[in-house]
Structures are given as C-alpha cells and as structure tokens.
Amino acid sequence: MAHKHSLEALNRTLKDIKNNDKLFGGTLLVLSGDFRQTLPVIPRSTYADEINACLKSSTLWRNVLVQLKVNMRVQMLQDPSAETFSKQLLDIGDGKVTIAETGYIKLANDFCTIIDSQDALIEQIFPDVHTNYINLEWLAERTMLAAKNVEVDILNLKIQQLLPGDLVSYKSIDTVCDDTEAVNFPTEFLNSLDLPGMPPHSLQLKVGSPII
C-alpha cells in the first residue's frame, strides 16, 4: 500500500497544474481498497507509524469518492472455496469471529490446515520436489509466504537440499575502500550484513536448481 505522502504530493501537483493551466479541468478521484491487508512498509517504525501512514489518516480521506468492494480475483476464479475463504478473511477484519479465552480469535475448522513443522509444510506444498522441480508449470502453481526474509532463506535452503546434485557455496569478498576504516568495519561485520536486493555473503546454489 502506498504511503499517504505520495498521494498527498500527487494531489498538490494536480492542484498546481489546475491553477496554472486553464485547460486542465480534471478532478482527483481516489480509489481505496481493503485496508485490512498490507500496511505501508516503513523501516524501523512502530505499528502506530504504519497506521499513521495509511490513506485513512490523511486529510484526503474525506474526499474519497469511490471505494472498491468487489473482489474481482475471486469473481474471476468462480471457485466456491475461494469465495468462502474471502468471506472468512472479511469476517476477521470486521471483528465477526469468535474470540477465545486467551484473547486470540478462533479460526473456523476449514479456514486452513495447521502444519507442525517446516519440513511438513514443504512436503505439503512441494510434494516429491526432488523429481517435480524440473516441471516449471508445477512450480508456478505453488508458493510459500513467510513473515521475515530470514525464514524465507531457511525454507529455500531446506528445499534446495532436497534437490539432486551437490550444494556449492559461493562467498563474497567484503572489504572497505579506505584501509583506515578496517578497524571500524571488520570483515566479519561486513560478511554478516544481509541487505535487501543483494545476495548473501554465502550464496548456496545447485546446478539446475530453480529460484523458489
């Protein structure tokens, strides 16, 4: 979801164009989706910061003209199970589900399948992956989501270990450009950095292994 500042900046831009150009006579129309899904991602922020970054916290919210209410993805699938799952998600967002004595919500029995371990999850999503991994269409129909990148790395490594072939490790060479800063930034520290969009220090691959 976009940060409210980006939409506010667009609104100011359109106002400036309208004031400076007499030929421009458009109206800013903001469409809003389901705010119970992904909040704006703000690095090193609190939950309150993410809520404050939503469009609902902006002065533009009172000018929202149209709200999207039809789940087009579910409608196109024409799958009763997908429609049921979508309704269950909406009920959770609307606070219509039962709250247990522990204070947590109680999910319906058919909402999902609880898996005891990561190995069982891999077998459930990617059965016989050591032979089926060469089928790209089979892979395209399966995916796993995780809350943190470190969990994604663990799952990818476990799946790779199930594939045939030898696992080869490629390590980066991390050094500082200024030799006088070597004391402040030792090699061990540089190797521990795991930056988004960059490969890890120790990249483990197999020949013919797809990126899952």
Residue pairs with C-beta under 8 A, 6 or more apart in sequence:
1 33
1 35
1 37
1 38
1 39
1 40
1 54
1 55
2 40
2 55
3 40
3 42
3 53
4 40
4 53
4 54
4 55
4 57
4 58
4 60
5 53
7 30
7 55
7 58
7 60
8 58
8 59
8 60
10 28
11 28
11 60
14 26
14 28
17 24
18 24
18 25
18 26
28 63
29 65
29 66
30 55
30 60
30 63
30 64
30 65
30 66
31 66
31 67
31 68
32 55
32 56
32 64
32 66
32 67
32 68
33 68
34 68
34 93
35 54
35 55
35 56
36 89
36 90
36 92
36 93
39 50
39 51
39 53
39 54
40 50
40 53
40 54
41 50
42 49
42 50
42 53
51 57
55 61
55 64
71 86
74 82
74 83
74 86
84 110
85 111
88 107
88 108
88 111
91 97
92 105
97 105
97 106
97 107
97 108
98 105
98 106
99 105
99 106
100 106
113 124
115 121
115 124
118 154
118 155
118 158
119 158
121 144
121 155
122 129
122 144
122 155
122 158
122 159
122 162
125 142
125 143
125 144
126 132
126 133
126 142
126 159
126 212
129 159
129 162
129 163
130 162
130 163
130 164
132 138
132 139
133 139
133 163
133 209
133 210
134 208
136 210
139 210
139 212
144 155
146 152
146 155
149 194
149 196
150 194
153 200
156 212
157 204
159 212
160 167
160 204
160 205
160 206
160 209
161 167
163 206
163 208
163 209
164 206
165 206
165 207
165 208
165 209
166 206
167 204
167 205
167 206
168 204
168 205
168 206
168 207
169 202
169 203
169 204
170 202
170 203
170 204
170 205
171 201
171 202
171 203
172 191
172 199
172 201
172 203
174 187
174 190
174 191
174 193
174 201
175 182
175 187
175 190
176 182
176 185
176 190
190 201
191 201
192 201
193 201
194 200
194 201
